[in-house]
């Protein structure tokens, strides 16, 4: 979930090459409106987006679903202020990556959070 088309393509290509199915959303509102717990195994979420930012997405999902029903969420953001990182982690985020991103960082973080091995 990111409004930057370059980041969207980076994430999509990285995980499709690893054999994953990927859905891309350009803003938090579209993602939150279409979210179903069974549809996602992992979510990468930007904080700064139009219509609904990442914190709004987190609050929306937490108000509608039990924490145990939510997939792991990894924030990737250019926002590196300590208070933003702490706030994200307090809102159920499993990990936090600082942009700019490299494909290997995305895969490594997914492996770490999901405890899986990509071929």
N, C-alpha and C positions, 0 to 999 in steps of 0.2 A: 504494500500500500504506500504509494509515493507519487507525488505530482510531477516528478522529474522524469521525462521519457527516457533519458539516458540510464538512470538508475533502474527503471522498470525493465529495460532491455537487458541490462547487465544481470539482474536477478533471474529474469526469465530464461535467458540463454544458459546461465550457469547451471540452473537446476534441471532444465530440459535435457541438457547434455549428460546429466547424471541419471536420466531416466525418470525424472519426477514430472508430475502434472502440475502446471503452474497457472494460477489465475492472477491477473494484474488489475489493480484498481488505482485510478488516478486521484482519488480523494477519499477521505475518511467516511464521508456520508454514504457514498456508493457501497463501500465495503460494509459498513455497519448495517445498512438497509438489506443487504443480501446475505449477511452472515448466518450460517447454520453451524452449530458445533461439529456435526458429523462431516462437514464438507472440507475441513482443513486439518492438517496434521501439524502445521507450523505456520506462523505469520511473521513476516518482516514488516515493520511499521515505522513510517517516518513520523516525526513530531510536528513539523511545520508544513501544513497543507491548507488549501482553501476549503471552504464549506464546513469541514469538521477536522480539527487538528488531531494529532495522535492521542493527546490526553482526553479529548472528547470521545474518541473511539473507545479508549479503555474504560471510561466512565459509563458509556452506553452499554458496552458488553457486560460489565459488572452488574449493572442494574437489571439486565435481562436474563442473565445466566449464572448458574453456580460456578464458582471458581474451578471446580473439578470438571466441569463441562467444556472449559475453554482450552484450546490448544496452546502450546508454549508460544509466547510472543517475544520476539527480539526486536528491539528498537534499533534503527539505524538513522542517525541524524547528524547534521552539522552542528547541532547544539551540544556543546560539551561542558556547559556550566554544571558545577557540582549539584546545585539544587535541582536542576532538571533531571539529571541522572538519578538522584535519590528519589525524586517524585515518581519517576517512571518505575523504578524498582518497587516502591511502596504500592504502586497500582498494579502489581502482579506481573510485571515484565520479567522474563527469565534472564535476559542479558541485554547489553547495550553496545553498539558499535558506532564509532565516530566516522563520518564521511570525510574524505573520499574513500570509496570501498574498492577492494580487489576481489575477483571471483574466489580466490583461495580463502580469503577471510570469511566470505559468506558460507562456503562449504564447511570450513573448520568450525564455525560457530553452530551451524546446523548439526554437525556430528556431535559436538560437545553437548548441546541441549537435548537432542533426541537420542544420543548414545547409540548411533547407527554407523554403518560403514558403507560409503558410496563406492560403487565399483569404478 
